């Protein structure tokens, strides 16, 4: 049979969209049901990144018991495969650090939180870049247009 590149491109697009829809939108149940294996792959793939991030944060927060406890709790949850999607990990870690910012750990917690924000931005930039690399040029352009159009320019501040 002749090679059908549209079919191949369509399945590649679907695979990419499923990966990132699961990563970004964990409550979309039809994707969770149809992509259980893919979710397991993502948990494994992201676990390495999450553990590396925690290690870097531990270096910054060394010497503070409360910060260490928050990071150790996060490490344990990663190892237990508690995070089926990336936003859960980043939000949980931010919440944990925020919970100790009103005590004696405030300076270290704030320092670690600043680095956490940078690590999260790096993570999402890398994931978006990888997603775009997997798309054909036309589909990539469509996604970029969608992202630009969905940007709320009111949040950007003064020109």
C-alpha positions as CSV (number, residue, x, y, z in Angstrom):
1,X,0.0,0.0,0.0
2,X,1.1,3.6,-0.6
3,X,2.7,5.5,2.2
4,X,0.1,7.9,3.7
5,X,2.1,10.7,5.3
6,X,-1.1,12.5,6.4
7,X,-2.1,9.5,8.5
8,X,1.4,9.3,10.0
9,X,1.4,13.1,10.7
10,X,-2.1,12.9,12.2
11,X,-1.1,10.1,14.6
12,X,2.1,12.0,15.6
13,X,0.0,15.1,16.2
14,X,-2.5,13.1,18.3
15,X,0.3,11.6,20.3
16,X,1.9,15.0,21.0
17,X,-1.4,16.6,22.0
18,X,-2.3,13.7,24.2
19,X,1.0,13.9,26.0
20,X,0.7,17.6,26.7
21,X,-3.0,17.6,27.4
22,X,-2.4,15.0,30.0
23,X,0.5,17.0,31.4
24,X,-1.3,20.3,31.5
25,X,-4.9,19.2,32.0
26,X,-5.1,16.2,34.3
27,X,-8.9,16.5,34.9
28,X,-9.7,15.7,31.3
29,X,-11.0,12.2,32.0
30,X,-11.3,10.9,28.5
31,X,-7.6,11.4,28.0
32,X,-6.8,9.8,31.3
33,X,-8.8,6.7,30.4
34,X,-7.4,6.4,26.9
35,X,-3.8,7.2,27.8
36,X,-3.1,5.5,31.0
37,X,0.1,4.0,29.7
38,X,1.3,7.4,28.4
39,X,0.6,8.9,31.8
40,X,2.8,6.3,33.4
41,X,5.5,7.1,31.0
42,X,5.2,10.8,31.8
43,X,5.4,10.2,35.5
44,X,8.6,8.3,35.0
45,X,10.0,11.0,32.6
46,X,9.1,13.9,34.9
47,X,10.2,12.1,38.1
48,X,13.8,12.5,37.1
49,X,13.4,16.2,36.4
50,X,11.4,16.7,39.7
51,X,14.1,14.9,41.7
52,X,16.8,17.0,40.1
53,X,14.9,20.2,40.9
54,X,14.4,19.1,44.5
55,X,18.2,18.3,44.8
56,X,19.0,21.8,43.6
57,X,16.5,23.4,46.0
58,X,18.0,21.4,48.9
59,X,21.4,22.9,48.2
60,X,19.9,26.4,48.4
61,X,17.8,25.6,51.5
62,X,20.5,23.6,53.3
63,X,20.7,24.3,57.0
64,X,17.0,25.0,57.5
65,X,15.0,22.1,59.0
66,X,11.6,23.3,57.8
67,X,12.7,23.8,54.2
68,X,14.4,20.4,54.4
69,X,11.2,18.8,55.6
70,X,9.1,20.4,52.8
71,X,11.6,19.2,50.2
72,X,11.9,15.7,51.7
73,X,8.1,15.4,51.6
74,X,8.1,16.4,48.0
75,X,10.9,13.9,47.2
76,X,8.9,11.1,48.9
77,X,5.8,11.9,46.9
78,X,7.8,11.9,43.6
79,X,9.2,8.5,44.5
80,X,5.7,7.2,45.3
81,X,4.6,8.4,41.9
82,X,2.1,10.8,43.5
83,X,2.2,13.4,40.7
84,X,0.4,12.3,37.5
85,X,1.0,15.7,35.9
86,X,3.6,18.5,36.2
87,X,1.4,21.3,37.5
88,X,0.5,19.2,40.6
89,X,4.2,18.9,41.5
90,X,5.0,22.6,41.1
91,X,1.9,23.8,42.9
92,X,2.4,21.3,45.8
93,X,6.0,22.4,46.3
94,X,5.0,26.1,46.2
95,X,2.3,25.5,48.7
96,X,4.7,23.6,51.0
97,X,7.2,26.5,51.0
98,X,4.5,29.1,51.4
99,X,3.3,27.3,54.5
100,X,6.6,27.9,56.3
101,X,7.2,31.5,55.2
102,X,5.6,32.9,58.3
103,X,8.1,31.5,60.8
104,X,11.8,31.5,61.4
105,X,12.3,29.7,58.0
106,X,11.0,32.7,56.1
107,X,14.3,33.9,54.6
108,X,15.4,30.5,53.4
109,X,11.9,29.6,52.2
110,X,11.7,32.7,50.1
111,X,15.1,32.1,48.7
112,X,14.1,28.6,47.7
113,X,10.8,29.8,46.3
114,X,12.6,32.2,44.0
115,X,14.7,29.4,42.6
116,X,11.7,27.2,42.4
117,X,10.0,29.8,40.2
118,X,13.0,29.8,37.8
119,X,13.1,26.0,37.7
120,X,9.4,25.8,36.9
121,X,9.8,28.4,34.0
122,X,12.8,26.4,32.7
123,X,10.7,23.2,32.9
124,X,7.8,24.6,30.9
125,X,10.0,26.2,28.3
126,X,11.8,22.9,27.7
127,X,8.5,21.0,27.5
128,X,7.0,23.5,25.1
129,X,10.1,23.4,23.0
130,X,10.0,19.6,22.8
131,X,6.3,19.6,22.0
132,X,6.9,22.1,19.1
133,X,9.8,20.1,17.8
134,X,7.6,17.1,17.4
135,X,5.1,18.9,15.1
136,X,5.2,19.6,11.5
137,X,5.7,23.3,10.6
138,X,2.1,24.1,9.8
139,X,0.8,22.6,13.0
140,X,3.6,24.2,15.0
141,X,2.6,27.6,13.6
142,X,-1.1,27.0,14.5
143,X,-0.1,26.2,18.1
144,X,2.1,29.3,18.3
145,X,-0.8,31.4,17.0
146,X,-3.1,29.8,19.6
147,X,-0.7,30.5,22.4
148,X,-0.2,34.1,21.4
149,X,-3.9,34.7,21.0
150,X,-4.6,33.2,24.4
151,X,-2.1,35.4,26.1
152,X,-3.8,37.9,28.5
153,X,-1.9,41.0,27.7
154,X,-3.5,42.8,30.6
155,X,-1.1,40.8,32.9
156,X,2.0,42.1,31.2
157,X,2.0,45.5,32.9
158,X,2.8,48.9,31.3
159,X,4.4,49.0,27.9
